[in-house]
Amino acid sequence: MKRIVVVGSINADIVTRVRAHPAPGETVVGESLAVLPGGKGANQAVAAARLGGDVAMVGAVGSDEFAAPATCGLTESGVDVDAVDRVPGETGVAIVTVAADGENAIVVVPGANGTVDGSAVGRHRALIGTAGVVVVQGEIPRSGAEAAAHAARGRLVLNLAPVIDMDAEVLRRSDPLVVNEHEARGALALLGGHALDDTAGDGHEAVARALAAAGVRSVVVTLGPAGALVATPGADGTPQVEAVPAPLVDAVDTTGAGDAFVGALALRLARGEPLLAAARFAARVGAFTVTGRGTQASYPSVHDPLPDVP
């Protein structure tokens, strides 16, 4: 097992549950409120650690009352937090509304995550350089994400979520670049690609193939309950796309499922598994996650049975 270093965001999630998301200008009554650990970076680190990974986190929290709930999931999961800086000011916060059908709406206030820039990441260059797998997302400043990518000597997993302006060469170094169906088009635009027409019914596959053709080492496009697509260069240079199905489950809360997928993917890549096999495992982990409430609390441990694809 190689070490995984996650460079990214750490948030306190303020989660409220409602019957249905409010329309613009509408007020609805919430059914519950909780403050939970979150942030895409922290979620991915916890997901990998709970599944048995050796994980270290690079990020920052503030000096306020949200710092403790934001980091409790990391420490409880055994993630190395020595490279999590404490900075003056506010911890990152995500305000999450979850409807009865499991769908969520999220507003993120970056707080301390905005300090995880190139200079801050550079102070942890040695740690990042020792990792077998480095995981980066889009919830920190561009300079921090790019500094982490340049410091990586192992495999770079870039989850371009949200899509931020980034050097195209960093995207091309990703192995894989992980994006959902919407982010994939943003990534393609950063690589100089053009908008694609979905009317043929194979739009997701076309985008995945276009990303690989643009020089990205490998691509994973996540499709929620439809699973994922894995695109890699073929022997003749023509991109090959393979579908990864997801188990059929009853979704309770989809918050953080994509992060669970990325963390599980990184874990299996750190164990030396091929990308396609790692993605198949990650799809099962993502499916497990949506059957529980919350983000990190719903992530499986090594002892939890995962749902199978029929």
N, C-alpha and C positions, 0 to 999 in steps of 0.2 A: 504494500500500500504506500503510494507516494503521498506527500503532504499536499493539502489543498489550502491555498490562501485566497480569501475572498476580500476584494477591495470594493467597498461600497457603502450604502446608506444604512443607518440605524435609526429607527423611529419608535415612538410610542404611538400605538394605534388607539384612537378613541372610536370605539365601535358602537353603533346604535342599530337596532333591528326594527324594521317597520313592515307593515303588510305590503305596501307598494311604494316605490320611489315617488316623491312629490313632483308634480309638474311645476314649471316655472311660476312663481308667485303663490304656490299652494303650501299650506302648512299641514303636516300630518303628525299624528301622535306616535312617538316611539314606544316600543315595547320593553326595551332594556338598554343599558349603557354599561360599557366596560372599558378599562384602559389595559391594553395588552402589548407585548413586545412585537415589533414589526420592522418594516424597512426592507426593501428588496435584498440588499446585501446581507443583512442579519438573517432574514428568512432563508436564504440560500445556504448560508453557513450552518444554520441550525438543522436544516433538512439533511445536509451531508453528514453532520456529526451524529445525529440521531440514528443514522443508518450504519454507523461504525467508522466514519471517516476521521482522519487526523486533520483537523481544521484550525486555521488561524484567521482572525478577522482584523482588517485594517480599516479604520473609520474614525468617527468622532461623535461625542455626545456633548451636551451643554452642561451648565452648572446649576440647572433648575431641578424641580421636583420630578420631571419626566425622565431624567437620566437613568434612575434605578429601574423603573418598569421597562424601559427600552432595552436594557442590557441583561435582564434577568434570564431570558431564554437562552442567550449565548452561554452564560456561566453555567446554567443548569444542564446544558447539553454537552459541556466539556470543551467548548470552543476556547482556544487560546486568545485572550483579549488584551494581551500586553501591548499590542499596537493600536488599541482604541484610545484615542486622545481625549482628554477632558478639556474643553475650551470654554471661555466665558460666554454667557448668553444662553440661548434657548436650544434645547434638544429638538431634533426633527420630529414633527408630528404628522400623522395621517388621520384625517377624519373620514371614517368609513361608514357608509350606510348600506345595510344588507337587507334585501327584500325577502318576502316569504318564498319566492321561487329560487333563492340562492344567489341571484345576481347582485352585484355590488356597484356602488358609485363611490369614488375616492377623491378627496382633495388633500394634496400634500403640501405642507409648509416645511421647506428644507431645513431651516435652523442650522445646527452645527454641521450638517452634511455639506453645506455650502463652503465650509472651510477645508474640505478634503480635496485640495487643489494639487497642482504639480509639486509645489514645495513641501506640502504635508506628506504626500505619498513618497516623495524622494527621501524623506527621513527613514522610511521603512524599505528602501530599495534592497537591502541585503536579505531581509526576510522574504520578499517577493521573489528574489532571484533564486532562492533555494527550493521553491515550490515545484512539485511535479505538474500541478494544474493551478492556473491563476484564473479566477472568475471576476469579471467586472461588469457593471451595469451602467445605466444612464442617469441614475439619481444623484450623481456627484458631478462637480464641474468637469468640463471637457479636459482641462489640463491635468486633472487628477486621473481620469480614466486613461488618457493617453500615456501619462507617466507610468502607470501600472503596466500597461501593455508593453512599453519599451523596456521596463525592468524585468519582465517575465523571461525566463530562460526555459521554462517548461511549456506545457500546452496552454494556449490562451483560449478561454471560453468567454466570448463577449455576448452578453445579453443586452441588446440595444433597446432597453426599455426604461424610460421612454426614449424615443428617438431624439438624439441631440446631434448637433453638428460635430463631426469628427473626421479626422484625417482618413481618407479612403484607404490608405495603406494599412492602417490599424484594422479596418474591417477585413481587408484581404488576408491579414495574418491570423485572423480568428479561425479556430479549429475545434469546435464550430462557432459560427455566428448563429445565435439563437434569437429568433424574433417570432412574434405572433403574426397572424394574417394581415393585420393593419400595419404593424411596424415593418414588415417585409418591404412594403412599397417605399417607406421612408428610407430604408437602408439602400434600396435600389437607386433612389434619387441621389443619395450621397456618392454612389459609385458611378454616377453619370448615366444611369439607365433611364428608360422612358416608361411612362404609365402604360399599363397593359389592360387589355379589354377582357372583362370577365364573362362576356356574353357566350363564349364558347363552352362555359361550364368547367373548364380546367384551369381557372385563373391562378389558384394557389400553386399548382404544380408548375405553371409557366413562370411565376415569380421566383420560386425556389430554383428552377433551372437557370433563370436569368442571373440570379445572384452568384451561382456557381460559375456561370460563364463569364461573369465580370471579374473573376480572379480570386474569389473567396475560397479558402482551402476546403471548407465544408460548411454546410448550412443545415439548420434544423428550423422548420417552420411549424410552430405549435398551432393546433386547430381546435383546442378545447375538447369537447366530447367526441369530436371526429378524429382525435389522435394527433398525429404529426406527420410531416414529410421530411425525409433526410435526403439531401442532395450532395453528391460528391463528384469530382471529375472522373470520368471513365477512362479506361485504358487508352482510348484513342483521343482523349481530350474532350469528348462530348459529355456534358453533365448527365449523370444518372440519378433519377429520383425514385425513392422507394417509400411506400406508405407504411406508417406505423399505426395500427389500430389501437384504440383505447378500450378498456373494459366498460361494459354498460353498468352504470350505477345510478342511484337516486341522489341527485345533488342537493345538499343542504346549504352549503356556503362555498362559493367559488373563490373567495378571497385568498390570495397567496398560493393558489394551485400552480400557477406558472412558475413561481419561485421554487416550489417543491420539486417540480420537474427539472429545473436547472440544477438544483443541489444534488438530486439523485443522479442526473447525467454526469456531473462532475465526479461524483463518488466512483461510478463504474469506470470512467475514463482514468481515474487515478489508480484503479486496480488493473489497468492495461486492457480492458475490454474494447472490442471494435465499436465504432460509433453507433452502428445500427443496433447492436445488442444493447448498448447503454441506453439508447433512446426507447427501446421496447420496455426496459425496466423502468425508466423515468415515467412513461405513460401510465404504468400500473401504479406508481407512487402518486402521480397527480390524481388519478381516479380515486385512490384511497382517501386523499386529502379532502375532496369535496363532499365526502360523506360525513364529515365532522364540522364542528363550528370553530371559527377563529382561524388564525394562520398557523403559527408555530405549534399551538396546542393540538392541531389536527394532524400534524406530520407523524408518519409511522416511525417506530423504532425497529431495530433488527429483529424483534420478537413478534411483530405484528404480521399476520397473514395478509398478503396483498391480493386484490381481485385479479382474476385471470380474464384474458380475452376469450370469448366463446369459440 
